[in-house]
Protein backbone atom coordinates (compact mmCIF):
# COMPACT_ATOMS: atom_id res chain seq x y z
CA UNK A 1 0.00 0.00 0.00
CA UNK A 2 1.42 3.29 -1.05
CA UNK A 3 1.60 6.43 1.02
CA UNK A 4 -0.56 8.31 -1.49
CA UNK A 5 -3.60 6.31 -0.36
CA UNK A 6 -2.98 7.18 3.31
CA UNK A 7 -2.66 10.94 2.77
CA UNK A 8 -6.43 11.69 2.77
CA UNK A 9 -6.85 9.80 6.05
CA UNK A 10 -3.92 11.68 7.58
CA UNK A 11 -5.39 15.02 6.44
CA UNK A 12 -8.80 14.15 7.93
CA UNK A 13 -7.21 13.08 11.22
CA UNK A 14 -5.18 16.28 11.47
CA UNK A 15 -8.27 18.31 10.57
CA UNK A 16 -10.34 16.65 13.28
CA UNK A 17 -7.57 17.32 15.78
CA UNK A 18 -7.50 21.01 14.86
CA UNK A 19 -11.29 21.28 15.08
CA UNK A 20 -11.15 19.68 18.52
CA UNK A 21 -8.47 22.16 19.61
CA UNK A 22 -10.65 24.98 18.29
CA UNK A 23 -13.65 23.79 20.25
CA UNK A 24 -11.53 23.50 23.37
CA UNK A 25 -10.25 27.03 22.83
CA UNK A 26 -13.83 28.25 22.47
CA UNK A 27 -14.72 26.46 25.72
CA UNK A 28 -11.91 28.10 27.67
CA UNK A 29 -12.69 31.47 26.09
CA UNK A 30 -9.15 32.82 26.24
CA UNK A 31 -8.24 33.66 22.66
CA UNK A 32 -10.94 34.02 20.03
CA UNK A 33 -8.51 34.50 17.14
CA UNK A 34 -6.86 31.17 17.97
CA UNK A 35 -10.31 29.52 17.87
CA UNK A 36 -10.94 30.93 14.39
CA UNK A 37 -7.48 29.85 13.21
CA UNK A 38 -7.89 26.28 14.49
CA UNK A 39 -11.41 25.89 13.11
CA UNK A 40 -10.60 27.33 9.68
CA UNK A 41 -7.44 25.23 9.36
CA UNK A 42 -9.19 22.05 10.51
CA UNK A 43 -12.19 22.47 8.23
CA UNK A 44 -9.92 23.35 5.31
CA UNK A 45 -7.93 20.14 5.88
CA UNK A 46 -11.06 18.02 6.19
CA UNK A 47 -13.02 19.29 3.21
CA UNK A 48 -10.54 20.77 0.74
CA UNK A 49 -7.19 19.05 1.21
CA UNK A 50 -8.63 15.59 1.89
CA UNK A 51 -10.93 15.91 -1.11
CA UNK A 52 -8.09 16.92 -3.41
CA UNK A 53 -5.87 14.13 -2.11
CA UNK A 54 -8.63 11.52 -2.43
CA UNK A 55 -9.34 12.62 -5.98
CA UNK A 56 -5.63 12.51 -6.82
CA UNK A 57 -5.15 9.06 -5.33
CA UNK A 58 -8.16 7.75 -7.25
CA UNK A 59 -6.66 9.12 -10.48
CA UNK A 60 -3.35 7.53 -9.58
CA UNK A 61 -5.01 4.11 -9.12
CA UNK A 62 -6.66 4.35 -12.56
CA UNK A 63 -3.33 4.93 -14.30
CA UNK A 64 -1.52 2.09 -12.54
Phi, psi and omega in degrees: 000130184275160179292334183296334179278341179271342184299318177297323178292322177294319179296319179294319180296316178295322178296317178296324177296316180292323177296319178296317176298321178296317178295323177294321179294322177294323180294316180287329175075023183276310188226106184288327180292328176292323176300313181296319180297314180296315183293315180297316180295317180295315180292325176296317178295318184291311189267320186269303185295314180296324177294317178295317180293322178293320178294319179294321180289329177289323175294322180295323181288332179290321184278354180281000000 
